[in-house]
Amino acid sequence: MSEAEINRALIRIAHEILERNRGAENLVFIGIITRGLSLAKRLSRLIGEFEGINPSVDALDIGLYRDDLSSRNLLPTLHRTSLPTDINDKGVVLVDDVLFTGRTVRAALDAIVDIGNVTPLFSFMR
């Protein structure tokens, strides 16, 4: 995708998030390190431009939650997870740069539940 195409896609995604969550109040972005975090920050900035409210952006490292480390003889490179925002009763938008098999999303959901001690309520955008 070109830069212009990426910007258009992010604008569409930001509007879709706002429509499905009925605004930006009680919205939290959790970006999967590394590129998911940068996309989450861009989405938060766009929503801030549209709504005047910048949702908080937290960072999540799923390195220890991956299920393919032993099969690939990999040691995870660990980054700092930063989830200071209380996500209970919030609309949480989990952001990553690639959606393929869903393994990363599954690992991220496991990490969020472990860290936040929350019960996930899943809602996927189609």
N, C-alpha and C positions, 0 to 999 in steps of 0.2 A: 504494500500500500504506500502511496505517496504521502507526504506530510499533510497535504490538503485533504486527502481521503481519510486519514487517521483523525484529523480535527473534526471533520463532518461526522464520522462515526461516533466520536466521543460526545459531541453535542447531542446526537440522537439518543445515545445511551443515558446521558445526564437527564434529558427531558423524560425519558421512559422511567427512570428511577423516581423522579419527582411526581410523575403521574401515578405510579403504583403505590407510592408512599404518601400521597396527598400532601406534598410539600417537603420542606427540608428539616422541619422540627423532628427531633428524636431520631435523626439519621446518623449512623456511624459507618465509616469506611474502614475496612481492614485490608491492607495491601499485603499480599504475599511477597516476601523479599525475593528477588530484588526488583524485577520489572513491574510486578503487580503493585508495589508500593508507589512507584512513580506514576502509574496510571491512576491510582486512587487519589493521589494529590492533584492531578490534572482534573479529574472529575469533581473533586471538592471545590476547586477554584471556579470551574464552570458553573456549578450550582450556586456558588456565592455570587457570581455575576448575575445569574437569573433571579435569585431569591433574596439576596442580601444576607444570607446565612451560610457560613462555611461549615459544613459538617466536619467533625473531628476525623482525623486520619491516624490510624494506629498501624503498627508494623508487626507482621507475624512471620517467624522463621519456622518452617515445617521440617527442617533437616532431620530431626530425630523421629519424626512421625512417618517418614517414607517407608514403604514396604518393599522397596527394591534394592536397598543398600547391600544386603548380604548376597543377593543373586548377581550383583554387578561388582562385587568386591570393592565397594566404595566406602570411604569414610566421609561423613558429612562435614561440610564447612559450615560452622555455626556462626550465626549473626544474632544480634540482640533483638529479641522480641520486646515490643513496647505496646502493651495494652492497658494504658492508664484509664481509659474511658470505661465507665460502668456500662456494660452492654445489656443488662437486664432491662426488659421493656423497651428496647430500642429496635429500630429497623437497621439491621446489620447488612451491609453490602460487602461481600467478600470479593476482592478484585485480584485477578491474575492476568498475565498476558497471553496465555495459551490455554485453550480448553480442548483436550483430546480424549483421553480415556476416563477422566474424572478422578484419577488416583491422587492428584495434587489436592483437589477440592476435598476429597475424603480425608486426607491427612490433615488439612487445615481445619476441617470441622472437628476432628478428634482433638486437635490441639486447643481449639477455642473452648470446647466443652471442658477439657482438663484444666485449663488455665482459669476460665471464667466461672466454672461450676454452674453452667447454665444448661437448660434443656433446649436443644435446638428445635426450632419450628421452621421447616424448610419451605421456601418459596423460590422457585426457579423462574427466571425470565425466559420466555420463548420467543 
